[in-house]
């Protein structure tokens, strides 16, 4: 294979003859969310959120998302924690951790954007009258979430506002000696969305201790609310908003 700019530019990633993921944009059909908002320990939360992001209240969102139809990536489920924050007066969510069961989704999310994805085994399903979200790391359970199935309908405008909050993440890349070459706070926001249905209901959340999937480091003190949302949407690219290497 002749290696030149034109050859390399046809791919975003290696292997050159079988790239790990295709070019975006990635379009999601029937993307389904279970989100539980809960109160946690304020000291632990402040240790988890990088400045210059600010915390208003000690709140965390535990999410499980089932994505049965994603252009270029197939079908997968992901789960994790996001934290409501504020940056330069704008309200949004800091993406703290994500566990995913699909390698192209892990690789593209980490490399193209800054989603903090690791391999995990999340599930979202209906058990009789209950919506259930679970997360296993290896063979061990680290989270179980339950919500009454479609108990109360949410306004679609409220659901869209919840999904379309800005997301903040930390993007890191090193040089060949292991030194940081990129260390940025980045921002992205979903703008292309169609909410097909949205519901709220009673919910509970259990987190279990694990050294490599430490969701329980942000313990559940009180469940505040829960939502179940079904959407079609397209992910947008991320833009840097703060350079940690330059301090601005």
C-alpha positions in Angstrom: 0.0 0.0 0.0 1.4 3.4 -1.0 1.2 5.6 2.1 0.4 9.3 1.3 -1.9 12.0 2.6 -4.8 10.9 0.4 -4.5 7.3 1.6 -4.4 8.2 5.2 -7.2 10.8 5.0 -9.7 8.2 3.8 -9.6 6.7 7.3 -10.0 8.1 10.8 -8.4 5.2 12.5 -6.4 2.0 12.1 -6.3 -0.8 10.8 -6.0 1.0 7.5 -7.8 -1.8 5.6 -10.5 -2.3 8.3 -11.0 0.9 10.4 -12.4 0.6 13.9 -15.2 3.0 13.1 -16.5 5.0 10.1 -16.8 8.8 9.7 -19.5 10.5 11.6 -22.2 11.9 11.9 -23.8 9.1 13.9 -27.5 9.0 13.8 -29.5 7.2 16.5 -33.0 5.8 16.0 -35.1 4.8 19.0 -32.4 5.8 21.5 -33.8 5.0 24.9 -32.8 6.6 28.2 -33.3 5.6 31.8 -32.0 8.5 34.0 -32.1 8.6 37.8 -31.2 11.9 39.5 -29.9 11.5 43.0 -28.3 13.4 45.8 -24.8 12.4 46.9 -22.0 13.3 49.2 -20.8 16.8 48.5 -17.2 16.3 49.4 -16.9 13.2 47.2 -18.5 15.0 44.3 -16.2 18.0 44.5 -13.2 15.7 44.4 -14.6 14.1 41.2 -15.4 17.3 39.2 -12.5 19.2 37.6 -12.3 23.0 37.8 -13.2 25.3 36.2 -16.5 23.5 36.3 -18.6 24.5 39.3 -21.2 22.5 41.3 -24.5 24.0 42.3 -25.9 21.1 44.4 -24.5 17.6 45.2 -26.4 15.9 42.5 -25.6 13.0 40.1 -27.4 11.4 37.2 -27.1 7.7 36.7 -28.0 6.7 33.1 -28.6 3.6 31.1 -29.1 4.0 27.4 -30.1 1.4 24.9 -29.3 2.2 21.3 -30.7 -0.4 18.9 -30.0 1.4 15.6 -26.9 3.6 15.2 -25.5 4.4 11.8 -22.0 3.0 11.4 -21.8 1.6 14.9 -24.7 -0.9 15.1 -26.5 -1.6 18.3 -25.2 -1.1 21.8 -26.0 -0.2 25.4 -24.1 2.2 27.6 -24.3 3.3 31.2 -22.6 5.8 33.5 -22.7 8.9 35.6 -23.0 12.6 34.6 -22.9 15.5 37.0 -24.9 18.7 36.8 -22.4 21.6 36.6 -22.0 25.2 35.5 -19.3 26.7 33.3 -19.1 30.5 32.6 -22.7 30.8 33.7 -24.0 28.1 31.5 -25.7 25.1 33.0 -24.8 21.6 31.7 -23.6 18.1 32.6 -20.0 16.9 33.2 -19.7 13.3 31.8 -17.9 11.5 34.6 -17.9 7.9 33.5 -19.4 5.6 30.8 -19.4 1.9 30.4 -20.2 0.5 26.9 -20.6 -3.0 25.3 -19.5 -2.1 21.8 -15.9 -1.5 20.7 -16.6 1.0 17.8 -18.7 3.1 20.1 -15.9 3.1 22.7 -13.1 3.9 20.3 -15.0 6.6 18.3 -16.3 8.2 21.5 -12.9 8.4 23.1 -10.8 9.3 20.1 -13.1 11.7 18.1 -14.6 13.4 21.1 -13.8 12.9 24.8 -16.4 10.5 26.1 -14.8 8.7 29.1 -15.8 5.2 27.9 -14.7 1.8 29.2 -15.8 -1.7 28.4 -18.8 -2.8 30.5 -22.0 -4.8 30.3 -25.0 -2.6 30.8 -28.6 -3.6 30.1 -32.0 -1.9 29.8 -35.2 -3.9 29.8 -38.7 -4.2 31.0 -39.5 -6.7 33.8 -43.3 -7.0 34.1 -44.3 -3.5 35.3 -40.7 -2.2 35.9 -38.1 -0.6 33.8 -34.8 -2.0 34.8 -31.3 -0.7 34.1 -28.2 -2.7 35.2 -24.5 -2.4 34.9 -22.0 -5.3 35.3 -18.2 -4.8 35.1 -16.8 -8.2 34.2 -18.9 -10.7 36.0 -19.8 -8.4 38.9 -22.9 -6.2 39.3 -22.0 -2.5 40.1 -25.4 -0.8 39.6 -29.1 -1.7 39.6 -31.8 0.9 38.8 -35.5 0.4 38.7 -38.4 2.7 37.7 -42.1 2.2 37.4 -42.8 1.6 33.7 -44.5 4.7 32.1 -46.3 5.8 35.3 -46.6 9.5 34.3 -46.2 11.1 30.9 -43.6 13.9 30.8 -44.0 16.9 28.5 -41.8 16.4 25.4 -40.4 19.9 25.8 -39.2 19.0 29.3 -37.6 15.8 28.0 -35.9 17.6 25.2 -34.4 20.2 27.6 -33.1 17.3 29.7 -31.4 15.5 26.8 -30.1 18.7 25.1 -28.2 20.1 28.1 -24.6 20.9 27.1 -22.1 18.1 28.0 -18.6 18.9 29.3 -15.7 16.4 29.1 -11.9 16.3 29.5 -10.0 15.3 26.3 -6.5 14.0 26.8 -3.8 12.9 24.4 -0.1 12.2 24.9 3.0 12.4 22.7 5.3 9.4 22.2 7.1 9.9 25.5 3.9 9.9 27.5 3.7 13.7 28.0 0.4 15.4 27.7 0.0 17.1 24.3 -3.7 17.8 24.5 -5.6 18.4 27.8 -8.8 20.4 27.1 -12.2 20.8 28.6 -14.5 20.3 25.7 -18.2 21.1 25.2 -20.8 19.5 23.0 -24.6 19.7 22.8 -27.3 17.7 21.0 -29.4 20.0 18.7 -30.9 17.5 16.2 -33.5 15.6 18.2 -37.0 14.2 18.0 -38.6 13.1 21.3 -41.0 10.2 20.6 -42.1 9.7 24.2 -41.2 10.6 27.8 -42.3 9.4 31.2 -41.5 9.7 34.9 -42.2 7.4 37.8 -41.0 6.1 41.2 -37.4 4.9 41.1 -34.6 3.3 43.2 -30.9 2.9 42.6 -28.3 0.6 44.2 -24.6 1.1 43.6 -22.0 -1.6 44.6 -18.3 -1.2 45.4 -15.8 -2.0 42.7 -12.2 -1.0 42.4 -12.3 -0.4 38.6 -15.9 0.7 38.2 -16.2 3.0 41.3 -19.7 4.4 40.8 -20.3 3.9 44.5 -17.7 6.5 45.3 -20.6 8.9 44.6 -23.1 7.2 47.0 -26.9 7.4 46.7 -28.2 9.4 49.6 -31.6 10.3 48.1 -33.3 9.6 44.8 -34.7 13.0 43.5 -36.4 12.0 40.2 -36.4 9.6 37.3 -37.1 9.8 33.6 -37.6 7.3 30.7 -37.2 9.0 27.3 -37.3 7.6 23.7 -35.7 9.7 21.0 -34.1 10.0 17.5 -31.1 12.2 17.5 -27.7 13.0 16.0 -24.5 13.6 18.0 -22.6 16.8 17.4 -18.8 17.3 17.4 -17.1 18.7 20.5 -15.3 22.1 20.8 -12.6 23.0 23.3 -13.6 25.6 25.9 -10.6 25.5 28.3 -7.0 24.5 27.8 -5.5 23.0 31.0 -2.0 23.1 29.6 -2.2 26.9 29.1 -4.5 27.5 32.1 -7.0 29.4 30.0 
